[in-house]
Each structure stands twice: as structure tokens, then as C-alpha cells.
Amino acid sequence: LEKLCGQLLKTPRPFNQIKQNKGMVLKMTNSLYHGDQVFVVFEIQNRSQIDYEINTLELYRVNGTKKRKASYQEVPLKSVYQFKRPTKVSSGSTVQFVQVYPKFTLGKNERLLVTLDELNGGRNLNLKLR
């Protein structure tokens, strides 16, 4: 796992999912399937004047829409392995890391939701993906 994650960080891949909020930028690449695992490269960029301490970065599989709450469901996907995941992003810096999840596929009406929460603050990002 460590060798493949290191290789993913060395080879540049385009970030196709981007979310910005209050000086923070969260980027994500397309997932890479290898065996029975999914590798996802994340990049966090801190453009603000304050350091960003990461509390959680979670990935959810979402069913339904929030308009019809009776059928809305967020199922968390647990990370199997984290490679070079920081606990803090300094002001003006950018970090890349890889998270590995068990293999999953999205159904017709499902999408992904990535949440990044700050430890002692309100700069939280939610990235909604098809």
C-alpha cells in the first residue's frame, strides 16, 4: 500500500473536483481501483492567514435528496489506510495525501460527499460529487 500511495503522489493527476470556502481549497482526483481497494488523492490548500487543523476528513455514499428526507441516507465509508495525511495545514501551504477505501461502486441514484472539518473553527468544507 505504501509503495503504491507514494507512486500516486509522484505522478501528477488532474484534480477534477474542487471546493473553496474561506481561504481553504479541497481538491480530489478520480478514484483509482486496485484489487479490492480504492485509492483517492486529496489536496488541501490553505490560502488564509490562519493555520488549519484537520479534525476529520470523511467520505460518504449518499442516497436520495435532501428535499425528500424520507429517502435521504448518508452511509460513511471507512478509510482502510491513510498515507501522509497531515494534522495541520500551515498558512499559505499545500499538502497532498492518499486515502484508501474498500472497493465500492455507486448506484444510479447515489453520489459521494466529502466532508473536511476544522478542529477548533468553522471553516468546514463539503464537496458533493456525482
C-alpha positions as CSV (number, residue, x, y, z in Angstrom):
1,L,0.0,0.0,0.0
2,E,2.7,2.4,1.0
3,K,4.6,2.0,-2.3
4,L,1.5,2.5,-4.5
5,C,0.4,5.5,-2.5
6,G,3.9,7.1,-2.9
7,Q,3.7,6.4,-6.6
8,L,0.3,8.1,-6.8
9,L,1.7,11.3,-5.2
10,K,4.7,11.4,-7.5
11,T,2.8,11.1,-10.8
12,P,0.7,14.2,-11.4
13,R,-3.0,13.6,-12.0
14,P,-5.6,16.3,-12.7
15,F,-7.8,17.3,-9.8
16,N,-11.3,17.3,-11.3
17,Q,-13.3,18.0,-8.1
18,I,-12.6,21.3,-6.3
19,K,-14.4,23.2,-3.4
20,Q,-13.3,26.5,-1.9
21,N,-14.5,28.2,1.3
22,K,-13.0,31.0,3.4
23,G,-9.5,30.6,2.0
24,M,-9.4,26.8,2.1
25,V,-9.4,24.7,-1.1
26,L,-10.2,21.0,-1.1
27,K,-9.3,19.1,-4.3
28,M,-9.9,15.4,-5.2
29,T,-8.8,13.2,-8.1
30,N,-10.8,10.5,-9.8
31,S,-10.5,7.3,-7.7
32,L,-8.1,4.6,-8.8
33,Y,-9.2,1.0,-8.3
34,H,-6.5,-1.6,-7.5
35,G,-7.6,-5.1,-6.4
36,D,-10.3,-4.8,-3.8
37,Q,-9.4,-1.2,-2.8
38,V,-10.0,2.3,-4.0
39,F,-7.2,4.9,-3.8
40,V,-8.2,8.6,-3.7
41,V,-5.7,11.5,-3.8
42,F,-6.7,14.7,-1.9
43,E,-5.1,18.1,-1.9
44,I,-5.7,20.8,0.8
45,Q,-4.5,24.3,0.1
46,N,-4.6,27.0,2.8
47,R,-4.8,30.5,1.3
48,S,-5.8,32.1,4.6
49,Q,-3.6,33.7,7.2
50,I,-4.5,31.2,9.9
51,D,-3.3,27.6,10.2
52,Y,-5.9,24.9,9.6
53,E,-6.0,22.0,12.0
54,I,-7.8,19.0,10.5
55,N,-10.4,17.3,12.7
56,T,-11.9,14.8,10.3
57,L,-12.0,14.1,6.5
58,E,-14.8,11.7,5.8
59,L,-16.3,10.1,2.7
60,Y,-20.0,9.3,2.5
61,R,-22.1,7.4,0.0
62,V,-25.4,9.4,-0.3
63,N,-28.8,8.1,-1.4
64,G,-31.7,10.3,-2.3
65,T,-32.1,14.0,-2.0
66,K,-32.4,16.4,1.0
67,K,-35.7,17.6,-0.4
68,R,-37.3,14.3,0.3
69,K,-35.8,13.5,3.7
70,A,-37.8,10.2,4.0
71,S,-35.4,8.7,1.4
72,Y,-32.2,10.5,2.2
73,Q,-29.3,8.5,3.7
74,E,-25.6,9.1,4.2
75,V,-23.5,5.9,4.6
76,P,-20.0,6.6,5.8
77,L,-17.1,4.8,4.0
78,K,-14.3,3.9,6.5
79,S,-10.7,4.6,5.4
80,V,-8.5,1.4,5.4
81,Y,-5.2,3.3,5.1
82,Q,-4.0,6.9,5.1
83,F,-0.7,7.9,3.5
84,K,0.9,11.2,4.6
85,R,-2.3,12.6,5.9
86,P,-1.4,15.8,7.9
87,T,-3.0,17.0,11.1
88,K,-2.3,20.7,10.3
89,V,-2.0,22.7,7.1
90,S,0.1,25.8,7.6
91,S,-0.9,29.2,6.3
92,G,0.0,29.6,2.6
93,S,0.9,25.9,2.1
94,T,-0.5,23.0,0.1
95,V,-0.5,19.3,1.1
96,Q,-1.3,16.2,-0.8
97,F,-2.2,12.8,0.7
98,V,-3.8,9.5,-0.2
99,Q,-6.6,7.7,1.5
100,V,-7.5,4.1,0.7
101,Y,-11.1,2.7,1.0
102,P,-12.6,-0.7,0.5
103,K,-13.8,-1.1,-3.1
104,F,-17.3,0.4,-3.7
105,T,-19.4,1.3,-6.7
106,L,-22.1,4.0,-6.9
107,G,-25.6,3.1,-7.9
108,K,-27.8,5.0,-10.3
109,N,-29.1,7.4,-7.7
110,E,-26.0,7.6,-5.5
111,R,-23.3,10.1,-5.2
112,L,-20.3,10.9,-3.0
113,L,-19.9,13.5,-0.3
114,V,-16.5,14.5,1.2
115,T,-16.5,16.5,4.4
116,L,-13.5,18.3,5.8
117,D,-14.0,19.7,9.4
118,E,-11.7,22.1,11.2
119,L,-10.7,21.1,14.8
120,N,-11.3,24.5,16.6
121,G,-13.1,26.6,14.0
122,G,-15.9,26.9,11.5
123,R,-14.1,26.5,8.1
124,N,-15.8,23.3,7.1
125,L,-15.9,22.1,3.5
126,N,-18.5,19.8,1.9
127,L,-17.6,18.5,-1.6
128,K,-20.5,16.9,-3.4
129,L,-19.6,14.6,-6.3
130,R,-21.8,12.8,-8.8
